C-alpha cells in the first residue's frame, strides 16, 4: 500500500497550454523550484521534443531540482523518447511520460491507425522507453471515451512492455465520478502484473468535474493525481491540485490518506503561478480565492466570531493566508461591525456605536463593500455630527427653468427643533448654500470649497471642506458622505453654525 497520494504537477506542460499563457525560461525555473518547495512528487517540466526552448527548460529544471521527480512528455515516437532522456538524464529522479490516443474518434480522425497498430506502437515504444528509464508512465489519451475492452488491452500491453505507472486521462472532461472511478476499479481488478502498478488520474474540467473525478479515482484505487495549481490548462483547465490536497487533509475521516505537500505554502505557490501566467485567481476560487476565507453575511459573521468552526472547515493559516476576513457590507451585523471597530483600535461606547452602525448601514446600502478607510471616514464624520449643535436633517434639490436650481434644506438642532428654508441659485451648491444662509440669517463669504475622495472607486465616500468668512473671521466646516452634494451641505452647515456660535451665544434662526 502506498503511504500517501502522489501529486503530479503539470503546470509547466499542460498548464502552459492555457490560451495566452507562455512562461519565460526564468519563470519556468522559478515555478519548478516553488513546486518543489510546496512538495509535489513529480513535475512534468515540459514536452522536450516540441521545441528547443522546451528542451532547454526541461534540462535546466532537471539539473536544478534536489528531490522531486522530473518527467517529460513523449509521443509514441523514438525521437520524442530520446529527447526526454537527454533532457532529464541529469535529474535526481528522471522519468518519462509516454502517450498515444486510444479512443475511436482519435484513431479515425487524428492518427489514422487501427487498434492493432496502436497496440503494436504501445508495445514497441514503452519497451524502448523502459530501456532508458526505470520509471515509465503510460497514458492512453482520451481513455474515458475508449471502449473498456480496448482500454484494458492497451493498458495490459503497456504494463507487459515495462510501464510502471498507468495514467487514465479524461482528456476532454467527459466523464463523471461514478463512471471514472469504475474505470480504475476495473483496471485494478483486471490488469495482471508481477510488480505493483501505480494508477494515476488526469482530469480536465470541461464539465466542472475534474476535482470530483480525481477524488472518485482515489476512492477506487488511484494513488497519483495529476493537475495544475489554480486549475489552469487547456479549455476549462485541469484538476486544481490545491483542492485535492486540502480535500484529502480536511476529510481524512473519509479518505484515510493525504499528500505530502506543505499546505502552508499553498497560497504563495498559487500567487506565483497566477502572476507569471497573467491569470488572476477568481475571488470565489476554492482554497486560494480572495473570498475563500471571507464572511460577509451577518449571520455567518456572528457565528464565526463566536466559534470559527461554525463556518470554516479549515483555517486560513493552514494554506498560508494570514487571517480570515470579515468584509463589511449591507448584510453585515452589529457583532461584525463591533469587531471591526476593535480591530481598528477604536474604543467607542455602546450608544455611539448604535449611531455609527446606523450610518454604516446607510453607506453599505450604497457601496458594494465598505473598506477600513470608509469606516475611518464614517467615524470622523459621525463624530463631527454627534458633537455639532446643528445637523442636516433633509436636503431636496429641484431643477428650475433658465438653468437655475432650487434647494430645500431642513436643519435640526440638539434640542429637537427643526428649521427649514429654500432658495434658488445658478447651481445646486449655490442654491443649497443660499438656503442655509436664509436659515441662519447670515451672508458669509465662501472662501474655500474642496472635495476629496476618502476611498477609491466610483462609489467612494466624499470629504468636503469649506471655509467661510464672517465679520473678518474665518470658520471651517467638514462634511462626509457617500453623496458629494449632501457632504457639501453638511460642511457648510457646520461652518455656519460655528460662525453663529461666535456671533452670539443664543442663535436666532429662522423657522
C-alpha positions as CSV (number, residue, x, y, z in Angstrom):
1,X,0.0,0.0,0.0
2,X,1.3,3.5,-0.8
3,X,2.0,5.8,2.1
4,X,0.5,8.9,0.5
5,X,-1.3,10.2,-2.5
6,X,1.3,11.4,-5.0
7,X,0.8,14.8,-6.7
8,X,1.9,15.0,-10.3
9,X,2.1,18.7,-11.3
10,X,1.8,19.5,-15.0
11,X,1.6,23.3,-14.6
12,X,4.6,23.7,-16.8
13,X,3.3,21.4,-19.6
14,X,-0.5,21.2,-19.6
15,X,-0.9,24.4,-17.7
16,X,1.2,26.3,-20.2
17,X,-1.3,25.2,-22.9
18,X,-3.7,27.6,-21.4
19,X,-4.6,30.1,-24.1
20,X,-2.5,33.2,-23.7
21,X,-0.1,31.7,-21.2
22,X,3.6,31.4,-22.1
23,X,6.2,31.2,-19.3
24,X,9.7,32.5,-19.9
25,X,12.7,30.3,-19.2
26,X,13.4,32.0,-15.8
27,X,9.7,31.9,-14.9
28,X,9.6,28.2,-15.6
29,X,12.6,27.6,-13.4
30,X,11.1,29.7,-10.6
31,X,7.8,27.8,-10.8
32,X,9.6,24.5,-10.6
33,X,11.5,25.5,-7.5
34,X,8.4,26.7,-5.8
35,X,6.5,23.5,-6.7
36,X,9.4,21.5,-5.1
37,X,9.1,23.7,-2.0
38,X,5.4,23.1,-2.0
39,X,6.2,19.3,-2.0
40,X,4.8,17.8,-5.2
41,X,6.1,14.3,-6.0
42,X,6.5,14.8,-9.8
43,X,6.9,17.8,-12.0
44,X,6.1,17.4,-15.7
45,X,8.6,20.0,-16.8
46,X,7.5,20.1,-20.5
47,X,7.4,18.4,-23.9
48,X,11.1,18.4,-24.8
49,X,10.6,17.3,-28.4
50,X,8.2,20.2,-29.2
51,X,10.9,22.9,-29.3
52,X,14.5,23.8,-28.4
53,X,13.2,26.2,-25.8
54,X,11.1,23.5,-24.1
55,X,14.1,21.1,-24.2
56,X,16.4,23.6,-22.6
57,X,13.9,24.4,-20.0
58,X,13.3,20.8,-19.0
59,X,17.0,20.2,-18.9
60,X,17.6,23.2,-16.6
61,X,14.8,22.1,-14.3
62,X,16.2,18.6,-14.2
63,X,19.6,19.8,-13.2
64,X,18.3,22.2,-10.6
65,X,15.8,20.3,-8.5
66,X,17.1,18.5,-5.5
67,X,14.5,15.9,-4.6
68,X,11.5,16.0,-7.0
69,X,11.0,13.6,-9.9
70,X,11.2,15.4,-13.2
71,X,9.4,14.0,-16.2
72,X,8.9,15.0,-19.8
73,X,6.1,14.2,-22.2
74,X,6.7,12.0,-25.2
75,X,4.5,10.6,-28.0
76,X,5.0,7.1,-29.1
77,X,7.9,8.1,-31.2
78,X,11.6,7.2,-30.7
79,X,12.8,10.7,-31.3
80,X,10.4,12.0,-28.6
81,X,11.6,9.4,-26.1
82,X,15.2,10.3,-26.9
83,X,14.5,14.0,-26.3
84,X,13.0,13.3,-22.9
85,X,16.0,11.1,-22.0
86,X,18.6,13.8,-23.0
87,X,16.6,16.5,-21.2
88,X,16.1,14.6,-17.9
89,X,19.1,12.3,-17.6
90,X,20.8,14.7,-15.0
91,X,17.7,14.8,-12.8
92,X,17.9,13.3,-9.3
93,X,14.8,11.2,-10.2
94,X,14.3,11.2,-14.0
95,X,11.2,9.6,-15.6
96,X,9.2,9.6,-18.8
97,X,5.5,10.0,-19.7
98,X,4.6,8.2,-22.9
99,X,1.2,8.6,-24.5
100,X,-0.9,7.6,-27.5
101,X,-4.6,8.1,-28.2
102,X,-6.9,5.1,-27.9
103,X,-10.5,6.4,-28.5
104,X,-12.2,5.6,-31.8
105,X,-12.5,9.3,-32.7
106,X,-8.8,9.8,-32.2
107,X,-7.8,6.7,-34.1
108,X,-10.0,7.5,-37.0
109,X,-9.7,11.3,-37.2
110,X,-6.2,12.1,-35.9
111,X,-4.0,9.0,-36.0
112,X,-5.5,7.1,-39.0
113,X,-4.5,3.9,-37.2
114,X,-6.2,0.6,-36.3
115,X,-6.5,-0.8,-32.8
116,X,-3.8,-3.4,-33.7
117,X,-1.5,-0.7,-34.9
118,X,-1.9,1.3,-31.7
119,X,-1.2,-1.8,-29.6
120,X,1.9,-2.5,-31.6
121,X,3.1,1.1,-31.1
122,X,2.5,0.9,-27.4
123,X,4.5,-2.3,-27.1
124,X,7.4,-1.0,-29.2
125,X,7.7,2.4,-27.6
126,X,7.1,1.6,-24.0
127,X,9.6,-1.2,-24.3
128,X,12.1,1.3,-25.8
129,X,11.4,3.8,-23.0
130,X,11.9,1.1,-20.4
131,X,15.4,0.5,-21.7
132,X,16.3,4.1,-20.8
133,X,14.2,4.8,-17.7
134,X,13.4,2.9,-14.5
135,X,10.1,4.8,-14.2
136,X,7.8,4.8,-17.3
137,X,4.3,6.2,-17.2
138,X,1.9,5.4,-20.0
139,X,-1.2,7.3,-20.9
140,X,-4.0,6.1,-23.3
141,X,-5.1,9.5,-24.4
142,X,-8.9,10.1,-24.3
143,X,-9.2,7.0,-22.1
144,X,-12.7,7.8,-20.9
145,X,-14.1,7.7,-24.5
146,X,-12.2,4.5,-25.2
147,X,-14.3,1.2,-25.2
148,X,-13.4,-0.5,-21.9
149,X,-12.2,-3.8,-23.6
150,X,-9.7,-1.9,-25.8
151,X,-8.6,0.3,-22.9
152,X,-7.8,-2.8,-20.9
153,X,-5.9,-4.3,-23.8
154,X,-3.9,-1.0,-24.2
155,X,-3.1,-0.8,-20.5
156,X,-2.1,-4.5,-20.3
157,X,0.2,-4.1,-23.3
158,X,1.9,-1.1,-21.7
159,X,2.4,-3.0,-18.4
160,X,3.8,-6.0,-20.2
161,X,6.2,-3.7,-22.0
162,X,7.5,-2.3,-18.8
163,X,5.3,0.6,-17.8
164,X,5.2,1.0,-14.0
165,X,2.6,3.8,-13.9
166,X,-0.7,3.9,-15.7
167,X,-2.4,7.2,-16.2
168,X,-6.1,7.4,-17.2
169,X,-6.7,10.8,-18.8
170,X,-10.2,12.2,-19.0
171,X,-8.7,14.3,-21.8
172,X,-11.9,16.3,-22.7
173,X,-13.5,16.3,-19.3
174,X,-16.2,13.9,-20.5
175,X,-16.6,11.5,-17.6
176,X,-18.4,11.7,-14.3
177,X,-17.3,10.5,-10.9
178,X,-19.0,7.1,-10.6
179,X,-18.1,6.2,-14.2
180,X,-14.5,7.4,-13.9
181,X,-14.0,5.7,-10.6
182,X,-15.3,2.4,-12.0
183,X,-12.6,2.5,-14.7
184,X,-9.9,2.4,-12.0
185,X,-11.7,-0.3,-10.1
186,X,-11.9,-2.4,-13.2
187,X,-8.2,-1.9,-14.2
188,X,-7.1,-2.8,-10.7
189,X,-9.1,-6.0,-10.8
190,X,-8.2,-6.9,-14.3
191,X,-4.6,-5.9,-15.2
192,X,-2.0,-8.5,-14.4
193,X,1.5,-7.6,-13.2
194,X,4.3,-9.2,-11.2
195,X,5.1,-5.8,-9.7
196,X,3.0,-3.0,-8.2
197,X,1.5,-0.6,-10.7
198,X,0.7,2.9,-9.7
199,X,-2.6,4.2,-11.2
200,X,-2.8,7.9,-11.9
201,X,-5.8,10.2,-12.7
202,X,-5.5,13.1,-15.1
203,X,-8.8,15.1,-15.5
204,X,-9.9,18.2,-17.3
205,X,-12.7,20.5,-16.1
206,X,-14.9,20.9,-19.2
207,X,-18.0,19.9,-17.2
208,X,-16.7,21.2,-13.9
209,X,-16.0,17.7,-12.6
210,X,-12.2,17.5,-12.6
211,X,-11.6,17.5,-8.9
212,X,-14.7,15.3,-8.2
213,X,-13.5,12.8,-10.7
214,X,-10.0,12.8,-9.2
215,X,-11.4,12.2,-5.8
216,X,-13.5,9.3,-7.2
217,X,-10.4,7.8,-8.7
218,X,-8.7,7.9,-5.2
219,X,-11.7,6.1,-3.7
220,X,-11.3,3.4,-6.3
221,X,-7.6,2.8,-6.0
222,X,-5.7,5.6,-7.7
223,X,-2.6,6.7,-5.8
224,X,-1.5,9.6,-8.0
225,X,-3.4,12.7,-9.1
226,X,-2.3,14.9,-12.0
227,X,-3.2,18.5,-12.3
228,X,-2.1,22.1,-12.0
229,X,-2.0,24.9,-9.5
230,X,-5.1,27.1,-9.8
231,X,-6.6,24.6,-12.2
232,X,-5.1,26.3,-15.3
233,X,-4.8,24.4,-18.5
234,X,-6.4,23.9,-21.9
235,X,-10.0,25.0,-22.4
236,X,-11.6,24.9,-18.9
237,X,-8.4,23.8,-17.3
238,X,-7.2,20.8,-15.2
239,X,-7.7,19.4,-11.8
240,X,-6.7,22.0,-9.2
241,X,-4.1,20.2,-7.1
242,X,-4.6,22.5,-4.1
243,X,-8.2,21.4,-3.9
244,X,-7.2,17.8,-3.9
245,X,-4.6,18.3,-1.3
246,X,-6.9,20.2,1.1
247,X,-9.8,17.8,0.3
248,X,-7.7,14.9,1.5
249,X,-6.5,16.8,4.5
250,X,-9.9,18.0,5.7
251,X,-11.7,14.8,5.0
252,X,-9.1,12.4,6.5
253,X,-12.0,10.6,8.1
254,X,-13.3,9.6,4.7
255,X,-10.1,9.1,2.5
256,X,-7.7,8.0,5.2
257,X,-4.7,9.2,3.3
258,X,-3.0,12.5,2.5
259,X,-0.5,14.1,0.2
260,X,3.0,15.3,1.3
261,X,2.7,18.9,0.2
262,X,3.5,21.7,2.6
263,X,0.0,23.1,2.9
264,X,1.2,26.4,4.3
265,X,3.0,27.1,1.0
266,X,-0.2,26.7,-1.0
267,X,-1.2,30.4,-1.2
268,X,2.3,31.5,-2.1
269,X,2.6,28.9,-4.8
270,X,-0.8,29.9,-6.2
271,X,0.1,33.6,-6.3
272,X,3.4,32.9,-8.0
273,X,1.8,31.0,-10.8
274,X,-1.1,33.4,-11.1
275,X,1.4,36.3,-11.5
276,X,3.5,34.5,-14.1
277,X,0.5,33.2,-16.0
278,X,-1.2,36.6,-16.0
279,X,-4.4,34.9,-14.9
280,X,-5.9,36.3,-11.7
281,X,-7.3,33.7,-9.3
282,X,-11.1,34.1,-9.2
283,X,-12.3,35.6,-5.9
284,X,-14.6,32.6,-5.3
285,X,-11.9,30.0,-6.1
286,X,-11.8,27.3,-3.5
287,X,-8.8,27.3,-1.1
288,X,-6.8,30.2,-2.7
289,X,-9.5,32.7,-3.8
290,X,-9.8,36.0,-2.0
291,X,-13.3,35.1,-0.7
292,X,-12.3,31.5,0.4
293,X,-11.8,32.8,4.0
294,X,-14.1,35.8,3.9
295,X,-17.6,36.1,5.5
296,X,-19.9,39.0,4.8
297,X,-23.3,37.7,5.8
298,X,-24.3,39.0,9.3
299,X,-25.4,35.5,10.4
300,X,-22.1,34.0,9.2
301,X,-20.0,36.7,10.8
302,X,-21.8,36.4,14.1
303,X,-21.3,32.6,14.1
304,X,-17.7,32.8,13.1
305,X,-16.9,35.3,15.8
306,X,-18.4,33.0,18.4
307,X,-16.7,30.0,17.0
308,X,-14.7,29.9,13.7
309,X,-15.7,26.3,13.1
310,X,-19.3,27.3,12.6
311,X,-18.5,28.5,9.1
312,X,-14.9,27.4,8.4
313,X,-13.8,23.8,7.9
314,X,-10.1,24.8,7.8
315,X,-8.1,27.8,9.0
316,X,-6.6,30.3,6.5
317,X,-3.2,29.8,8.2
318,X,-3.3,26.2,7.1
319,X,-2.8,27.3,3.4
320,X,-0.6,30.3,4.2
321,X,-3.2,33.1,4.5
322,X,-2.7,35.4,7.4
323,X,-6.2,35.6,8.7
324,X,-9.9,35.3,7.9
325,X,-11.5,38.5,6.6
326,X,-14.8,39.8,7.7
327,X,-15.6,42.2,4.8
328,X,-18.3,44.7,5.8
329,X,-21.3,45.0,3.5
330,X,-25.0,45.5,3.6
331,X,-25.5,42.0,5.1
332,X,-23.1,42.5,8.0
333,X,-24.5,42.6,11.5
334,X,-23.7,44.6,14.7
335,X,-21.3,41.9,16.0
336,X,-19.1,42.1,13.0
337,X,-19.2,45.9,13.0
338,X,-18.2,46.0,16.7
339,X,-15.3,43.5,16.0
340,X,-14.1,45.7,13.1
341,X,-14.1,48.8,15.3
342,X,-11.9,46.8,17.9
343,X,-9.5,45.6,15.1
344,X,-9.1,49.2,14.0
345,X,-8.3,50.4,17.5
346,X,-11.5,52.3,18.3
347,X,-13.0,52.3,21.8
348,X,-16.5,53.6,21.3
349,X,-19.4,53.4,23.7
350,X,-22.5,51.4,23.1
351,X,-24.7,54.4,22.4
352,X,-22.3,56.0,19.9
353,X,-21.9,52.5,18.3
354,X,-25.6,52.5,17.6
355,X,-25.4,55.8,15.8
356,X,-22.3,54.6,13.9
357,X,-23.9,51.3,12.9
358,X,-27.0,53.1,11.5
359,X,-24.7,55.3,9.5
360,X,-22.7,52.3,8.4
361,X,-25.8,50.5,7.1
362,X,-26.7,53.6,5.1
363,X,-23.3,53.6,3.4
364,X,-23.4,49.8,2.9
365,X,-26.6,50.1,1.0
366,X,-24.8,52.3,-1.5
367,X,-21.4,50.6,-1.7
368,X,-20.5,47.0,-2.7
369,X,-18.0,46.7,0.1
370,X,-17.2,49.0,3.0
371,X,-13.4,49.4,3.5
372,X,-11.4,50.3,6.5
373,X,-11.0,53.8,5.1
374,X,-14.7,54.1,4.8
375,X,-15.0,53.2,8.5
376,X,-12.4,55.8,9.4
377,X,-14.3,58.4,7.4
378,X,-17.6,57.2,8.9
379,X,-16.3,57.6,12.5
380,X,-14.8,61.0,11.8
381,X,-17.9,62.3,10.0
382,X,-20.4,60.8,12.6
383,X,-18.3,62.2,15.5
384,X,-18.5,65.6,13.9
385,X,-22.2,65.3,13.7
386,X,-22.7,64.0,17.2
387,X,-20.9,67.0,18.7
388,X,-22.4,69.6,16.4
389,X,-25.3,71.7,17.7
390,X,-26.9,71.8,14.2
391,X,-27.3,68.8,11.9
392,X,-28.6,68.5,8.4
393,X,-31.9,66.6,8.5
394,X,-33.0,66.6,4.9
395,X,-32.0,68.0,1.6
396,X,-34.1,68.3,-1.6
397,X,-33.0,69.6,-5.0
398,X,-35.1,70.5,-8.0
399,X,-34.3,71.9,-11.4
400,X,-35.9,75.3,-12.2
401,X,-36.2,76.9,-15.7
402,X,-33.5,79.2,-17.1
403,X,-30.7,77.0,-15.7
404,X,-31.5,77.6,-12.1
405,X,-31.6,75.0,-9.3
406,X,-33.9,75.1,-6.3
407,X,-32.9,73.7,-2.9
408,X,-34.9,72.9,0.2
409,X,-32.8,72.5,3.4
410,X,-34.1,71.2,6.8
411,X,-31.8,71.5,9.8
412,X,-32.3,70.1,13.3
413,X,-30.7,71.2,16.5
414,X,-29.8,69.2,19.6
415,X,-32.9,70.2,21.3
416,X,-35.0,68.7,18.6
417,X,-36.2,71.9,16.9
418,X,-36.2,71.9,13.1
419,X,-35.6,74.8,10.7
420,X,-36.4,74.9,7.1
421,X,-35.9,77.3,4.1
422,X,-35.5,77.2,0.4
423,X,-33.7,79.2,-2.2
424,X,-32.6,79.2,-5.8
425,X,-29.2,79.5,-7.4
426,X,-27.2,79.1,-10.6
427,X,-26.2,75.6,-9.5
428,X,-27.0,73.0,-6.9
429,X,-24.3,74.1,-4.4
430,X,-25.2,77.8,-4.7
431,X,-28.9,77.1,-4.2
432,X,-28.1,74.9,-1.1
433,X,-25.8,77.5,0.5
434,X,-28.3,80.3,-0.2
435,X,-31.0,78.3,1.6
436,X,-28.6,77.7,4.6
437,X,-27.8,81.4,4.7
438,X,-31.5,82.2,4.9
439,X,-32.0,79.7,7.8
440,X,-29.1,81.3,9.8
441,X,-29.9,84.8,8.6
442,X,-26.3,85.5,7.6
443,X,-24.5,86.2,4.4
444,X,-20.9,84.9,4.8
445,X,-18.3,84.9,2.1
446,X,-17.3,81.4,0.8
447,X,-13.5,81.4,0.8
448,X,-12.7,77.8,0.0
449,X,-14.5,74.7,-1.2
450,X,-12.6,71.4,-1.6
451,X,-13.7,67.9,-2.4
452,X,-11.6,64.8,-1.7
453,X,-12.4,61.2,-2.3
454,X,-11.9,59.3,1.0
455,X,-11.9,55.9,-0.6
456,X,-11.3,54.5,-4.1
457,X,-13.8,53.8,-6.9
458,X,-16.8,55.3,-8.4
459,X,-18.8,54.7,-5.2
460,X,-16.2,56.4,-3.0
461,X,-17.1,58.4,0.1
462,X,-16.5,62.1,-0.3
463,X,-15.0,64.6,2.2
464,X,-15.9,68.2,1.5
465,X,-14.2,71.1,3.3
466,X,-15.4,74.6,3.2
467,X,-14.2,77.9,4.7
468,X,-16.4,80.9,5.1
469,X,-15.6,84.5,6.3
470,X,-18.0,86.4,8.5
471,X,-17.1,89.7,10.3
472,X,-13.4,89.3,9.4
473,X,-13.3,85.8,11.0
474,X,-12.8,82.5,9.1
475,X,-14.8,79.4,10.0
476,X,-14.2,75.9,8.7
477,X,-16.6,73.1,8.2
478,X,-16.2,69.5,7.0
479,X,-18.8,67.0,5.7
480,X,-18.5,63.3,5.0
481,X,-21.0,61.4,2.9
482,X,-21.3,59.0,0.0
483,X,-23.1,61.8,-1.9
484,X,-20.9,64.8,-2.7
485,X,-23.9,67.2,-2.6
486,X,-25.0,66.0,0.8
487,X,-21.5,66.2,2.1
488,X,-21.2,69.8,0.8
489,X,-24.3,70.8,2.6
490,X,-23.1,69.2,5.9
491,X,-19.8,71.0,5.6
492,X,-21.5,74.4,5.1
493,X,-24.0,73.9,7.9
494,X,-21.1,73.1,10.3
495,X,-19.1,76.2,9.2
496,X,-22.2,78.5,9.6
497,X,-23.1,77.0,13.0
498,X,-19.6,77.8,14.2
499,X,-19.9,81.3,12.8
500,X,-23.2,81.9,14.6
501,X,-21.9,80.5,17.9
502,X,-19.1,83.0,17.7
503,X,-21.5,85.9,16.9
504,X,-24.0,85.1,19.7
505,X,-24.4,82.6,22.4
506,X,-28.1,82.5,21.6
507,X,-28.6,81.9,17.9
508,X,-31.7,83.4,16.4
509,X,-32.6,81.3,13.5
510,X,-35.5,81.5,11.1
511,X,-38.2,78.8,11.3
